Structures are given as C-alpha cells and as structure tokens.
C-alpha cells in the first residue's frame, strides 16, 4: 500500500499568489487604489508596464507570505511602492537601452568647449543671465577624445547597476522575512485514514 503524503507550508498570512492569483486581479486593484493615491493623475503606467510589473513581482515574491494581517492595507502598501518608484525604474530602463545602443564612436567622443571673445560689442552683455551676445571677434574650441579603455569603463559603470533589481527590492518590506512556516506542518497518510475508519 502506497503512502501519499501531502505537506503544505502554513503561514499566518496569505501569499502574493493568494492575493493576486492572476494579472486581472492585480490590474483591477491597481485601478481602484490609484484612483485614491493619485487623484491628480501624476503617474501613468500602460497595461504593458503593469503586466511587466506583475510578472516580475510574481517571479520574485509569488509564494512569499505578505507582511500585513490587514490585506487591504497590504494592497495599498504595494501600490504605494509602485506609485513612488515605477516611473523612475521605467526611465532608468529607457536610459540603459539608449546606453547599450551607443556606438564606439559615440563612446570615444568627449566634451567640446567653445570660447568666444568680443572686442567692443555693440550690445551690453548681461551679468545676471546666461544669455550670449550675438557678436564675436574670435573663437577658440577644445575637443576631447576619450581613450577606449576609459570610454568602456564609463559605460560599464553606467550599465553595471541593475535597475530592475533595485526596483524589486523596494517591495521587500511588504513580505515576511521568515523562511520557515509559522504553523506546524500537517500531513495525512492513507494508512492513518484507514486506521481511523476501522476504529
């Protein structure tokens, strides 16, 4: 006779997957809660953005128990993190994409400085703004070229930071830090069921 044993971890709170079993659950709560958090409409995430965020959270925290006993408060806590950091994260991804697309010529090009000088200009230059006068007598320029190692070192440092890892870490406080079940593990074998039936 085979013994089928079912062992499930037991936590005192639900997991991420219990709270948002599917994408539509997540996006529905997003719409409802953001109407309260962001009444001014300062944040605008597309359905594609929300889908990406949901599946990234699912992959990282799917089976993690939530930190709050109050489930509604937990949802607001999660959406607050999205409100605070999601658009910055998306901008960083866009910048990293641009950086990855730079050619070697782009990387080697350094700063360019232009120095203009005007003798007896017809207009008086302003001293409290950055407005330039339109007349010059001479101009000097200085163009800098980076060494290849320096250029790639700068690019490496810019790309070395993982924007998505930083974003997902912001949600860490929304989940319990314990790694073991908080309730005793309960399991039943077929043999025990048969013995109970014969009593």
NORJONOR-V758440 format. One record per pair of residues at least 6 apart in sequence whose ideal C-beta (glycine too) atoms are under 6 Angstrom apart, sorted by sequence separation. I is the first residue (numbers start at 1). J is the second residue. D is the distance in Angstrom with one decimal. If there is no record, write none. Layout:
i: [I;I]
j: [J;J]
d: [D;D]
This chain:
i: [20;68;66;125;123;121;121;118;118;118;119;118;116;117;117;27;116;115;114;26;113;23;112;111;110;110;110;108;108;43;33;108;43;107;16;17;16;29;33;37;15;16;107;15;13;14;13;11;99;93;92;89;89;85;85;81;81;78;77;67;60;67;67;64;65;61;12;10;11;9;10;7;7;6;5;5;3;4]
j: [26;74;74;133;133;133;135;133;135;136;137;137;136;137;138;50;139;140;141;54;142;54;143;144;144;145;146;145;146;83;76;151;87;151;61;62;62;75;79;83;63;64;155;65;65;66;66;65;158;163;163;163;167;167;170;170;171;174;174;174;168;175;176;175;176;175;182;181;182;181;183;185;187;187;187;189;189;190]
d: [4.3;3.9;4.9;5.0;5.7;5.1;4.7;5.9;5.2;4.8;4.8;5.5;4.3;5.8;5.3;5.3;5.2;4.3;5.2;4.6;4.5;5.2;4.8;5.4;3.2;5.6;5.0;5.8;5.3;5.9;5.9;5.2;5.9;3.8;4.6;5.0;5.4;5.5;4.4;5.3;5.3;5.7;6.0;5.4;4.8;5.9;4.9;3.9;5.5;5.7;3.8;5.7;4.0;5.9;5.2;5.1;5.5;5.5;5.3;5.6;5.1;5.6;5.4;4.3;4.7;5.6;5.0;5.0;5.5;4.1;3.5;5.6;4.9;5.9;5.1;5.6;4.7;5.7]
